[in-house]
Amino acid sequence: MANDVASGDAISPASIAHVEEGILGSDTPSRDNHEDGTLDFQPDDSKNPHNWSQCRKHTVIALLIVLNITDQIATIIPAPVSPQILQDLNSTSTLYRTLLVSIWEIGEIVGALFYGPLSEIYGRRPVIQCATLAYTAFLVGCALSRSINMLIAFRFLSGATAVSATLNPAIVGDLYVKEERGRTLSTMVLATVMSPVIGPIIGGYLGQNQGWRWVFWLPSMMAAACTILCGLFFRETYKVRILARCARELNATSTEKPVLRSKYDTGQSLQALARDAFVRPMKYLITAPMLTLLTLQTSVFLGLTYLVFTVISPVFQEVYHFSEGASGLAFLGISKASVR
């Protein structure tokens, strides 16, 4: 190859593919296999997330489960110490007992409208990394709050940056074919069911012994650990972004024409892609009756569930004179019913 260049001889396509393989790795698709100018994964391409090793897949799934557990614990963990929070922040309104938990869910609703579309435009990895970093910062803000209004605002922002509930199912779909997704999704659901029960128990005893601010410091530290681990071990799983990156790398290392483009590249501008990505969920919600009914059913169920969550601790503390720690144990019955 070097002699060909030095003598001015023509460079063959095979030689270019050899250089591409040396620069990008043998797993990167080459031009020899894509004479029509479009780039797609080969059947055994290790860059395709479906073909990743089980160890690599399990690492990603473990990160998602830990992040999901952190989110679910942080959602409900202040419920047992809400009377202590209101007393310390000089508030007498019982409305804030409900808002401390429910405002988080409103934030999750707002965040979900953005994370799905943004992950389709920029990929899963940058969205998760940016969201978890902001999530950690807002949880720290909760721990440092000096007024009830400040705490409510940071709780809303924390919920809005809790990305796992939105992206976890999509990432499972990136990693597994549909016949293999059930077991992984069921494991994630189990973590989702158990964490809201564990959270109040931890929050009750932690708040009773260390004060309510540690109820927020604990998930802050968990979120910080998740942010670091995601930065170190989480890799892009969205095949559209992976192929687009491979096409850019191949085009940057060769002068051949035509320019390679991803199989999924429709030639739309970023503005058009963003518009389609943000409009599509609302379009399905309005035009698909089954999806609309399921959304309404889930909304009512979760609304009632979190209403119960917010009144369990005050009732057991004020009526039955449970301590803050013991009132968290009242949530154990929910876990038994959920697992069954």
PAVEXDREN-276913 format. One record per residue (C-alpha): x, y, z; residue in one letter; residue number from 1. Coordinates in nm, 3 decimals. Layout:
// residues N
REC;X;Y;Z;A;NUM
...
END
This chain:
// residues 340
REC;0.000;0.000;0.000;M;1
REC;0.278;0.242;0.087;A;2
REC;0.461;0.157;-0.238;N;3
REC;0.146;0.221;-0.440;D;4
REC;0.114;0.569;-0.291;V;5
REC;0.482;0.650;-0.332;A;6
REC;0.491;0.545;-0.698;S;7
REC;0.170;0.729;-0.782;G;8
REC;-0.015;0.410;-0.886;D;9
REC;-0.391;0.391;-0.856;A;10
REC;-0.522;0.283;-0.518;I;11
REC;-0.762;-0.008;-0.537;S;12
REC;-1.090;-0.019;-0.341;P;13
REC;-0.954;-0.323;-0.156;A;14
REC;-0.656;-0.118;-0.038;S;15
REC;-0.887;0.159;0.086;I;16
REC;-1.096;-0.097;0.273;A;17
REC;-0.774;-0.233;0.426;H;18
REC;-0.683;0.116;0.555;V;19
REC;-1.035;0.166;0.686;E;20
REC;-1.013;-0.164;0.871;E;21
REC;-0.683;-0.065;1.026;G;22
REC;-0.812;0.272;1.143;I;23
REC;-1.166;0.187;1.251;L;24
REC;-1.138;-0.181;1.341;G;25
REC;-1.245;-0.488;1.153;S;26
REC;-1.600;-0.467;1.284;D;27
REC;-1.673;-0.137;1.108;T;28
REC;-1.860;-0.189;0.779;P;29
REC;-1.647;-0.108;0.474;S;30
REC;-1.733;0.033;0.134;R;31
REC;-1.678;-0.297;-0.040;D;32
REC;-1.999;-0.428;0.113;N;33
REC;-2.202;-0.112;0.043;H;34
REC;-2.161;-0.019;-0.320;E;35
REC;-2.501;0.153;-0.322;D;36
REC;-2.372;0.411;-0.075;G;37
REC;-2.586;0.304;0.222;T;38
REC;-2.439;0.163;0.542;L;39
REC;-2.597;-0.114;0.748;D;40
REC;-2.480;-0.374;0.997;F;41
REC;-2.356;-0.707;0.870;Q;42
REC;-2.521;-1.018;1.024;P;43
REC;-2.236;-1.083;1.270;D;44
REC;-2.126;-0.720;1.317;D;45
REC;-2.014;-0.675;1.679;S;46
REC;-2.098;-0.304;1.662;K;47
REC;-2.465;-0.399;1.639;N;48
REC;-2.596;-0.393;2.000;P;49
REC;-2.794;-0.711;1.929;H;50
REC;-2.461;-0.888;1.877;N;51
REC;-2.284;-0.755;2.185;W;52
REC;-2.148;-1.010;2.430;S;53
REC;-2.373;-1.112;2.719;Q;54
REC;-2.126;-0.957;2.963;C;55
REC;-2.149;-0.621;2.788;R;56
REC;-2.528;-0.635;2.769;K;57
REC;-2.558;-0.733;3.135;H;58
REC;-2.332;-0.444;3.234;T;59
REC;-2.562;-0.196;3.060;V;60
REC;-2.873;-0.356;3.209;I;61
REC;-2.719;-0.354;3.559;A;62
REC;-2.649;0.019;3.524;L;63
REC;-3.007;0.082;3.416;L;64
REC;-3.148;-0.119;3.706;I;65
REC;-2.933;0.066;3.961;V;66
REC;-3.036;0.400;3.810;L;67
REC;-3.400;0.293;3.817;N;68
REC;-3.375;0.185;4.182;I;69
REC;-3.219;0.521;4.267;T;70
REC;-3.502;0.706;4.093;D;71
REC;-3.774;0.501;4.260;Q;72
REC;-3.622;0.535;4.607;I;73
REC;-3.576;0.910;4.564;A;74
REC;-3.940;0.945;4.457;T;75
REC;-4.095;0.827;4.783;I;76
REC;-3.814;0.849;5.039;I;77
REC;-3.926;1.181;5.198;P;78
REC;-4.279;1.060;5.275;A;79
REC;-4.213;0.938;5.634;P;80
REC;-4.024;1.254;5.730;V;81
REC;-4.264;1.505;5.575;S;82
REC;-4.388;1.629;5.917;P;83
REC;-4.026;1.685;6.023;Q;84
REC;-3.953;1.872;5.699;I;85
REC;-4.254;2.101;5.738;L;86
REC;-4.164;2.175;6.099;Q;87
REC;-3.800;2.252;6.020;D;88
REC;-3.887;2.475;5.724;L;89
REC;-4.158;2.660;5.922;N;90
REC;-4.455;2.548;5.714;S;91
REC;-4.796;2.454;5.851;T;92
REC;-4.970;2.366;5.525;S;93
REC;-5.048;1.994;5.501;T;94
REC;-5.073;2.035;5.123;L;95
REC;-4.693;2.021;5.106;Y;96
REC;-4.698;1.667;5.243;R;97
REC;-4.860;1.557;4.919;T;98
REC;-4.658;1.792;4.699;L;99
REC;-4.327;1.659;4.828;L;100
REC;-4.404;1.334;4.648;V;101
REC;-4.655;1.422;4.376;S;102
REC;-4.454;1.713;4.233;I;103
REC;-4.184;1.460;4.141;W;104
REC;-4.432;1.273;3.920;E;105
REC;-4.531;1.594;3.744;I;106
REC;-4.165;1.653;3.671;G;107
REC;-4.130;1.300;3.528;E;108
REC;-4.423;1.367;3.295;I;109
REC;-4.259;1.683;3.164;V;110
REC;-3.918;1.519;3.127;G;111
REC;-4.058;1.220;2.938;A;112
REC;-4.187;1.452;2.666;L;113
REC;-3.828;1.549;2.587;F;114
REC;-3.603;1.251;2.662;Y;115
REC;-3.756;1.011;2.412;G;116
REC;-3.733;1.251;2.116;P;117
REC;-3.387;1.378;2.218;L;118
REC;-3.254;1.022;2.244;S;119
REC;-3.370;0.957;1.888;E;120
REC;-3.193;1.268;1.762;I;121
REC;-2.867;1.257;1.961;Y;122
REC;-2.858;0.899;2.091;G;123
REC;-2.919;0.737;2.429;R;124
REC;-2.574;0.793;2.578;R;125
REC;-2.553;1.176;2.573;P;126
REC;-2.910;1.210;2.698;V;127
REC;-2.852;0.972;2.991;I;128
REC;-2.521;1.134;3.085;Q;129
REC;-2.655;1.490;3.077;C;130
REC;-2.977;1.395;3.257;A;131
REC;-2.807;1.200;3.537;T;132
REC;-2.558;1.483;3.594;L;133
REC;-2.842;1.736;3.627;A;134
REC;-3.037;1.485;3.837;Y;135
REC;-2.753;1.461;4.087;T;136
REC;-2.724;1.839;4.109;A;137
REC;-3.096;1.884;4.175;F;138
REC;-3.098;1.615;4.445;L;139
REC;-2.815;1.801;4.615;V;140
REC;-3.033;2.112;4.585;G;141
REC;-3.308;1.928;4.774;C;142
REC;-3.066;1.847;5.058;A;143
REC;-2.953;2.210;5.080;L;144
REC;-3.297;2.372;5.056;S;145
REC;-3.369;2.655;5.298;R;146
REC;-3.743;2.693;5.237;S;147
REC;-4.033;2.467;5.150;I;148
REC;-4.083;2.641;4.815;N;149
REC;-3.717;2.586;4.728;M;150
REC;-3.748;2.219;4.820;L;151
REC;-4.063;2.174;4.610;I;152
REC;-3.891;2.337;4.310;A;153
REC;-3.588;2.109;4.336;F;154
REC;-3.814;1.806;4.377;R;155
REC;-3.987;1.900;4.051;F;156
REC;-3.654;1.943;3.872;L;157
REC;-3.526;1.614;4.015;S;158
REC;-3.830;1.435;3.878;G;159
REC;-3.789;1.606;3.541;A;160
REC;-3.433;1.473;3.509;T;161
REC;-3.516;1.116;3.622;A;162
REC;-3.452;0.959;3.283;V;163
REC;-3.459;0.586;3.356;S;164
REC;-3.837;0.536;3.343;A;165
REC;-3.845;0.685;2.993;T;166
REC;-3.537;0.532;2.830;L;167
REC;-3.493;0.194;3.000;N;168
REC;-3.750;0.009;2.784;P;169
REC;-3.607;0.166;2.468;A;170
REC;-3.251;0.061;2.558;I;171
REC;-3.368;-0.295;2.629;V;172
REC;-3.517;-0.290;2.279;G;173
REC;-3.182;-0.170;2.143;D;174
REC;-2.998;-0.461;2.304;L;175
REC;-3.233;-0.756;2.253;Y;176
REC;-3.458;-0.892;1.983;V;177
REC;-3.823;-0.890;2.086;K;178
REC;-3.826;-1.259;2.181;E;179
REC;-3.556;-1.196;2.445;E;180
REC;-3.683;-0.877;2.607;R;181
REC;-3.940;-1.020;2.849;G;182
REC;-3.704;-1.150;3.118;R;183
REC;-3.499;-0.830;3.128;T;184
REC;-3.805;-0.606;3.141;L;185
REC;-3.958;-0.819;3.419;S;186
REC;-3.641;-0.775;3.625;T;187
REC;-3.666;-0.399;3.582;M;188
REC;-4.034;-0.405;3.680;V;189
REC;-3.947;-0.596;3.998;L;190
REC;-3.697;-0.324;4.091;A;191
REC;-3.964;-0.062;4.018;T;192
REC;-4.215;-0.239;4.244;V;193
REC;-3.981;-0.302;4.538;M;194
REC;-3.796;0.031;4.548;S;195
REC;-4.097;0.247;4.651;P;196
REC;-4.135;0.015;4.949;V;197
REC;-3.767;0.016;5.046;I;198
REC;-3.748;0.395;5.009;G;199
REC;-3.987;0.487;5.295;P;200
REC;-3.824;0.235;5.530;I;201
REC;-3.480;0.381;5.464;I;202
REC;-3.615;0.736;5.475;G;203
REC;-3.802;0.681;5.801;G;204
REC;-3.510;0.545;6.000;Y;205
REC;-3.252;0.770;5.834;L;206
REC;-3.459;1.082;5.900;G;207
REC;-3.530;0.974;6.256;Q;208
REC;-3.161;0.926;6.338;N;209
REC;-2.976;1.172;6.111;Q;210
REC;-3.231;1.437;6.020;G;211
REC;-3.442;1.488;5.707;W;212
REC;-3.160;1.633;5.497;R;213
REC;-2.986;1.296;5.492;W;214
REC;-3.300;1.158;5.330;V;215
REC;-3.190;1.358;5.025;F;216
REC;-2.814;1.321;5.067;W;217
REC;-2.840;0.943;5.032;L;218
REC;-3.007;0.944;4.686;P;219
REC;-2.772;1.227;4.587;S;220
REC;-2.473;1.003;4.652;M;221
REC;-2.640;0.712;4.472;M;222
REC;-2.712;0.935;4.173;A;223
REC;-2.353;1.063;4.169;A;224
REC;-2.226;0.704;4.162;A;225
REC;-2.467;0.624;3.875;C;226
REC;-2.343;0.928;3.682;T;227
REC;-1.981;0.817;3.714;I;228
REC;-2.059;0.455;3.624;L;229
REC;-2.265;0.556;3.320;C;230
REC;-1.980;0.776;3.201;G;231
REC;-1.734;0.488;3.234;L;232
REC;-1.933;0.187;3.116;F;233
REC;-2.243;0.293;2.925;F;234
REC;-2.201;0.288;2.547;R;235
REC;-2.433;0.405;2.275;E;236
REC;-2.704;0.146;2.203;T;237
REC;-2.919;0.325;1.944;Y;238
REC;-2.827;0.169;1.610;K;239
REC;-2.931;0.477;1.411;V;240
REC;-2.667;0.686;1.588;R;241
REC;-2.406;0.409;1.572;I;242
REC;-2.444;0.374;1.193;L;243
REC;-2.439;0.751;1.147;A;244
REC;-2.110;0.769;1.340;R;245
REC;-1.961;0.482;1.138;C;246
REC;-2.060;0.657;0.813;A;247
REC;-1.892;0.981;0.926;R;248
REC;-1.574;0.795;1.022;E;249
REC;-1.558;0.609;0.690;L;250
REC;-1.622;0.926;0.491;N;251
REC;-1.351;1.107;0.688;A;252
REC;-1.090;0.843;0.599;T;253
REC;-1.164;0.806;0.227;S;254
REC;-1.214;1.026;-0.079;T;255
REC;-1.428;0.772;-0.264;E;256
REC;-1.762;0.869;-0.411;K;257
REC;-2.047;0.845;-0.346;P;258
REC;-2.038;0.953;0.016;V;259
REC;-2.161;0.682;0.248;L;260
REC;-2.476;0.744;0.451;R;261
REC;-2.654;0.544;0.716;S;262
REC;-2.939;0.317;0.612;K;263
REC;-3.162;0.528;0.837;Y;264
REC;-3.047;0.865;0.701;D;265
REC;-3.350;1.017;0.529;T;266
REC;-3.174;1.342;0.444;G;267
REC;-3.400;1.544;0.675;Q;268
REC;-3.265;1.852;0.846;S;269
REC;-3.213;1.856;1.222;L;270
REC;-3.514;2.086;1.254;Q;271
REC;-3.736;1.840;1.064;A;272
REC;-3.607;1.544;1.268;L;273
REC;-3.675;1.730;1.593;A;274
REC;-4.024;1.826;1.481;R;275
REC;-4.112;1.468;1.387;D;276
REC;-3.961;1.324;1.706;A;277
REC;-4.154;1.562;1.933;F;278
REC;-4.485;1.547;1.744;V;279
REC;-4.496;1.167;1.698;R;280
REC;-4.573;1.076;2.065;P;281
REC;-4.859;1.325;2.087;M;282
REC;-4.992;1.208;1.750;K;283
REC;-5.005;0.848;1.871;Y;284
REC;-5.161;0.950;2.201;L;285
REC;-5.444;1.132;2.023;I;286
REC;-5.504;0.901;1.727;T;287
REC;-5.463;0.559;1.895;A;288
REC;-5.768;0.493;2.119;P;289
REC;-5.607;0.193;2.291;M;290
REC;-5.302;0.399;2.385;L;291
REC;-5.524;0.682;2.508;T;292
REC;-5.726;0.448;2.731;L;293
REC;-5.414;0.281;2.872;L;294
REC;-5.264;0.623;2.945;T;295
REC;-5.577;0.734;3.131;L;296
REC;-5.592;0.408;3.326;Q;297
REC;-5.225;0.432;3.428;T;298
REC;-5.265;0.800;3.521;S;299
REC;-5.559;0.729;3.752;V;300
REC;-5.387;0.427;3.908;F;301
REC;-5.060;0.609;3.975;L;302
REC;-5.245;0.915;4.104;G;303
REC;-5.434;0.709;4.360;L;304
REC;-5.122;0.509;4.449;T;305
REC;-4.915;0.815;4.529;Y;306
REC;-5.206;0.971;4.714;L;307
REC;-5.204;0.668;4.943;V;308
REC;-4.824;0.684;4.971;F;309
REC;-4.838;1.041;5.097;T;310
REC;-5.097;0.978;5.370;V;311
REC;-4.972;0.645;5.509;I;312
REC;-4.691;0.794;5.717;S;313
REC;-4.886;1.088;5.870;P;314
REC;-5.177;0.858;5.958;V;315
REC;-4.958;0.602;6.134;F;316
REC;-4.754;0.871;6.309;Q;317
REC;-5.042;1.092;6.426;E;318
REC;-5.322;0.841;6.482;V;319
REC;-5.130;0.530;6.588;Y;320
REC;-4.826;0.712;6.730;H;321
REC;-4.567;0.526;6.522;F;322
REC;-4.217;0.668;6.510;S;323
REC;-4.085;0.797;6.177;E;324
REC;-3.883;0.481;6.127;G;325
REC;-4.168;0.247;6.219;A;326
REC;-4.413;0.432;5.993;S;327
REC;-4.198;0.337;5.695;G;328
REC;-4.264;-0.030;5.774;L;329
REC;-4.632;0.028;5.690;A;330
REC;-4.532;0.019;5.322;F;331
REC;-4.433;-0.349;5.343;L;332
REC;-4.789;-0.459;5.274;G;333
REC;-4.776;-0.287;4.936;I;334
REC;-4.470;-0.489;4.835;S;335
REC;-4.642;-0.819;4.918;K;336
REC;-4.945;-0.732;4.706;A;337
REC;-4.727;-0.607;4.418;S;338
REC;-4.510;-0.919;4.403;V;339
REC;-4.815;-1.145;4.405;R;340
END
